[in-house]
Amino acid sequence: MGSTIKHEETGPLISPSLLQKIDKLREKNIGKHIPLPQLVAVGDQSSGKSSLLESLTGIPFPRNVELCTRYATQITQRRDEETRVDITIIPGVDATPAHKKEVEGYRSNARSMEDLRARFPEILAEVNAKMGIRSDATSKGGTVFSRDVLKVEICGPKEDYLTIIDVPGIFRNPTAGVTTKDDIQMVRDMVQDYIKDSRTIILAVLPSNIDIANQEILTLAEEYDKDGERTLGIMTKPDCVTETTAKNSVCSIVLGKKKQLNLGYYVVRSRGADEEDDEYERREEMFKQAPWNKLPQNRVGVKALKSRLGDLLGHITRRAFPTLRKDVNEMLRLTEEEEDGLGPSRYDQREQQKYLFGIAGQFEHIARASRNGQYADHPIFKENPTLRLITSIVQLNDEFNRDFETMGHLRYFQGTEPKYEIARPVEKAKSPFETVLDRYRRLIEQDDIGEVGNIVSLEYDINKPLTGIMDWIGEVYKDCRGLDLGTFNAGIISSVFKEQSSKWERMVRAYISVVILCIHHFITGVLNVVCVDRLVREELWAAISDEVLERYKAAVEHTKFLVSIERDETPFTLDPAFNERHQTARGSRIAGSLEQSSVGGAIFSADQIRTAVKEKSNVEHSKEEIHDILSSYYDGARRHFVDNVFKQVVRRHLLSGEKTSPLNVFSHGWVFDLTDDQLEAIAGESPTTKEQRMKLRNKIKDLKEAKDILKH
C-alpha cells in the first residue's frame, strides 16, 4: 500500500468522477493487469458477511448455505438524479469468447430498492443460469462457483459513493452433493486473487462468537498484508455473544488491545436470518448497553462503518490514481514489446499474405541489387560477401573461359604445343576454375543443400591437351580414306572436331553446376536473412523448392542442347572470319616451308614457291588441310559456344528469365496466387503463438481503453 493509513484518517470527499473511472476500469477487467483501489469483503461462510453487506447496501443476499454466494459481487452506490438499480455481469478473466458474449449480454434493472428486494431472488436465478451455476443439489451439469462477477449499481439522489466487492465465503468441509474439495480450493484461490493486490483494502468479516485466534481469514490476510496496514476487521454477530468475559474480549479487540490491525476493528449488528428487515438503528440499540457503550461511537454500527469505508475508498483511490496512469502506460509498452517479439502477426489469411509479401519484397530487392552489382543497397552484401551474386558469376566466367581456352581441346593444335614440359608433381596442380569449384563444394557442405546433388555435376578432372595432333589426323585420314583424287571425305572434319571437343560437355556441365550452386547458395542465404522464423522458412522452401529445382534442371538440359548442336551436327558456319582464319593458316604453312629452305632474308621466286607446294604428298597435304580447317573452325566454334552458354543458360535461364530464373520463383506474384490453405500451411502461426498473440492483443486493447479512461 505504500504509506501507512492511520486509524481514522479522513480527507476531503473524493471526486465521484474519479471513483467512476475506477469502476469503469474494473468493468474492463483491468484489475487482472493492474491492481485497482478496491474494498473486498472476505470471511468464512456463516461469518455474517451477507447480512453485513445487506445492511451496508440494502441488497437482500441469500443466507442459506446452499444458496450462499457462488461468485464475486461488485456493489456500487453512487449519487445520481435518477433512482435506479442496474444489474450486469462482468465475464471472468479466463472466460471463453462464447461465454463472454453470453454473460455480457445480460441486463436487468429495478426502479427502486423496494423493487430490487422484491425481484432479487428472480434476478439471481437468471444470473446463475447465465453463468452456468448449478441451481440446487439435485441439478446435473453446471458449476458450483464461477469467476464471473455480478455487478449491482445502485443510483439515487441520496446515495453516497461506495464500491464493495464481495467474494464467496471460505469453507473447509465439502457438502455432500453440493460442494467438493476442488470447490474449497477454488474459493480459496479466488479470495487470494482479490486480496493479494497492494491497492486492495481487505475487509475481514469476523463473527464475534468465535475466538479471533481461530479466524483463518486473518491468517490468510497476513500472507499478503504482513504488517496489517490494509486490513480492516469487522466484528459481526455481537448479539450472539452472551458471556460477559467474551463481550469484554471483543471490546478489547475493537479497542486495539488484541491482534492489532493498522486500520483497526469495527463491530456491527446485522439482520439475522429469522429477523424482519427493520431499521438497523433498532438492532444496534444494544451498543448503548455495557460493555459495548465503552467503545468509541465511530467504531460501532453500520452507519459508522459505512462512513469509514467511504473515506477509505476515497483515500486509496486518491493516492493510487497518479501512479495508475504510469503503471498502465508502462504495462502497455511492455506488452506491445512482447507482441513485437512474436514477429509480424500471421493470425489470419490477410495477415499471412501481408507477411509473405514483406518477405518476398525484401528477397526481390536483394536479388535485383545483387544481379546489378548494387551492393550498397543492402547491408547483407557487406555482412556476407559470398552473396555478391553477379561478382561471383563474373569471376566464374573469367576462370572458366580461361580454362576452356587453354584446356578445352583434346590435342594441342600445331604450333601451340609448349616448348618444353615441366615434370609433373605427384599431385596435379589445379587450374583456376578447379580452385573455384572446390570453394563451392565446401559451400554446399556448409549450407546442407544436398538436394541439388542430383542436378549438378562437379566432376572436373580435366587433363592438359595431348601432343601429336598431325599424327592423329593422319591416322584418322587413313582410316576414313576412300577413292578420291587427292582430297578427303568431308565426314573426317566431323569426326576430328567431335573428338577434339570431347571435353566440352563435362567442362561446361561443371561450369553451369557451379553457377547453380552459386545461385542456390544465394537463395538460401537471403531467405535466412529475410525470413527469420525457422519454421516459416522451412515451409516456404518446401513450397518453392520443386519449381526452383525444375528451373535448375531446365538450365542443365539447355546446356546439353547447346553441346549437342555444336558437337553432333555437321560442322558449318556463316562466320566470315572462318575463311580468313583458314586462308591465314594455309599461307602461314607455305611461308613456314619456304623459311625452312631459305638462308637469311632471301627473296623467293615463283618457281621456288610452286616447288615448296607441290613437293608434299597427297597424304601430307590432306593432313595439313584437315588441321587448318579444324583449327579455324574450332576456334570460332569455341568462342561462339562459350558466348551461347553464358547468354542463353547463365544470363537468360538462371539469372534474369522471368519464367526460367530460379531467382524469380519467390515473388509477390507467387504469394498472391497462394490459396488460403497454402497461406496457412506456410505462414500460419502455431496454436501456441496464436493463443499467446490473442492474449497479448486483448491485453493491449484493455490497456488502451484504460489509458483513455484515465486520460479524461
VENGILIN-V861766 format. One record per backbone hydrogen bond with DSSP energy under -1.0 kcal/mol. CO is the residue of the C=O (numbers start at 1). NH is the residue of the N-H. If there is no record, write none. Layout:
BEGIN
co | nh
CO | NH
CO | NH
END
This chain:
BEGIN
co | nh
6 | 9
15 | 19
16 | 20
17 | 21
18 | 22
19 | 23
20 | 24
21 | 25
22 | 26
23 | 27
24 | 28
25 | 30
26 | 29
29 | 32
30 | 33
30 | 34
38 | 201
39 | 165
40 | 203
41 | 167
42 | 205
43 | 170
44 | 47
48 | 52
49 | 53
50 | 54
51 | 55
52 | 56
53 | 57
54 | 58
59 | 61
64 | 67
70 | 146
72 | 150
73 | 166
74 | 152
75 | 164
76 | 154
77 | 162
78 | 156
84 | 155
85 | 110
86 | 153
87 | 108
88 | 151
90 | 149
92 | 95
96 | 100
97 | 101
98 | 102
99 | 103
100 | 104
103 | 106
108 | 87
110 | 85
112 | 116
113 | 117
114 | 118
115 | 119
116 | 120
119 | 123
120 | 124
121 | 125
122 | 126
123 | 127
124 | 128
125 | 129
126 | 130
127 | 131
128 | 132
128 | 133
132 | 143
136 | 139
143 | 134
149 | 90
150 | 74
151 | 88
152 | 76
153 | 86
154 | 78
155 | 84
156 | 80
156 | 159
162 | 77
164 | 75
165 | 41
166 | 73
170 | 45
175 | 178
175 | 179
180 | 184
181 | 185
182 | 186
183 | 187
184 | 188
185 | 189
186 | 190
187 | 191
188 | 192
189 | 193
190 | 194
191 | 195
192 | 196
197 | 200
199 | 38
201 | 40
202 | 204
202 | 232
203 | 42
204 | 234
206 | 236
207 | 210
211 | 214
212 | 215
214 | 216
215 | 219
216 | 220
217 | 221
218 | 222
221 | 224
221 | 225
225 | 228
228 | 262
230 | 202
232 | 204
233 | 266
234 | 206
235 | 268
236 | 208
237 | 240
238 | 241
243 | 247
244 | 248
245 | 249
246 | 250
247 | 251
248 | 252
249 | 253
250 | 254
251 | 255
252 | 257
253 | 256
264 | 233
266 | 235
267 | 301
272 | 275
276 | 278
279 | 283
280 | 284
282 | 285
284 | 287
285 | 288
286 | 289
289 | 293
291 | 294
292 | 295
296 | 299
297 | 300
299 | 267
301 | 305
302 | 306
303 | 307
304 | 308
305 | 309
306 | 310
307 | 311
308 | 312
309 | 313
310 | 314
311 | 315
312 | 316
313 | 317
314 | 318
315 | 319
316 | 320
317 | 321
320 | 324
321 | 325
323 | 327
324 | 328
325 | 329
326 | 330
327 | 331
328 | 332
329 | 333
330 | 334
331 | 335
332 | 336
333 | 337
334 | 338
335 | 339
336 | 340
337 | 341
339 | 342
340 | 343
348 | 352
349 | 353
350 | 354
351 | 355
352 | 356
353 | 357
354 | 358
355 | 359
356 | 360
357 | 361
358 | 362
359 | 363
360 | 364
361 | 365
362 | 366
363 | 367
364 | 368
365 | 369
366 | 370
367 | 371
368 | 372
369 | 374
370 | 390
373 | 375
374 | 377
378 | 381
379 | 383
380 | 384
384 | 387
385 | 388
387 | 389
388 | 392
389 | 393
390 | 394
391 | 395
392 | 396
393 | 397
394 | 398
395 | 399
396 | 400
397 | 401
398 | 402
399 | 403
400 | 404
401 | 405
402 | 406
403 | 407
404 | 408
410 | 466
413 | 416
431 | 435
432 | 436
433 | 437
434 | 438
435 | 439
436 | 440
437 | 441
438 | 442
439 | 443
440 | 444
441 | 445
442 | 446
443 | 447
444 | 449
449 | 452
450 | 453
452 | 455
452 | 456
460 | 462
466 | 412
468 | 472
469 | 473
470 | 474
471 | 475
472 | 476
473 | 477
474 | 478
475 | 479
476 | 480
482 | 484
489 | 492
491 | 495
492 | 496
493 | 497
494 | 498
495 | 499
496 | 500
497 | 501
499 | 502
500 | 410
501 | 504
503 | 507
504 | 508
505 | 509
506 | 510
507 | 511
508 | 512
509 | 513
510 | 514
511 | 515
512 | 516
513 | 517
514 | 518
515 | 519
516 | 520
517 | 521
518 | 522
519 | 523
520 | 524
521 | 525
522 | 526
523 | 527
524 | 528
526 | 530
527 | 531
533 | 537
534 | 538
535 | 539
536 | 540
537 | 541
538 | 542
539 | 543
540 | 544
541 | 545
544 | 548
545 | 549
546 | 550
547 | 551
548 | 552
549 | 553
550 | 554
551 | 555
552 | 556
553 | 557
554 | 558
555 | 559
556 | 560
557 | 561
558 | 562
559 | 563
560 | 564
561 | 565
562 | 566
563 | 567
564 | 568
575 | 578
576 | 580
577 | 581
578 | 582
579 | 583
580 | 584
581 | 585
582 | 586
583 | 587
584 | 588
585 | 589
586 | 590
587 | 591
588 | 592
589 | 593
590 | 594
591 | 595
592 | 596
605 | 609
606 | 610
607 | 611
608 | 612
609 | 613
610 | 614
611 | 615
617 | 621
618 | 622
619 | 623
620 | 624
621 | 625
622 | 626
623 | 627
624 | 628
625 | 629
626 | 630
627 | 631
628 | 632
629 | 633
630 | 634
631 | 635
632 | 636
633 | 637
634 | 638
635 | 639
636 | 640
637 | 641
638 | 642
639 | 643
640 | 644
641 | 645
642 | 646
643 | 647
644 | 648
645 | 649
645 | 650
646 | 651
647 | 652
648 | 653
649 | 654
650 | 655
651 | 656
652 | 657
657 | 661
661 | 664
662 | 665
667 | 671
668 | 672
669 | 673
671 | 674
675 | 679
676 | 680
677 | 681
678 | 682
679 | 683
680 | 684
686 | 690
687 | 691
688 | 692
689 | 693
690 | 694
691 | 695
692 | 696
693 | 697
694 | 698
695 | 699
696 | 700
697 | 701
698 | 702
699 | 703
700 | 704
701 | 705
702 | 706
703 | 707
704 | 708
705 | 709
706 | 710
707 | 711
708 | 712
END
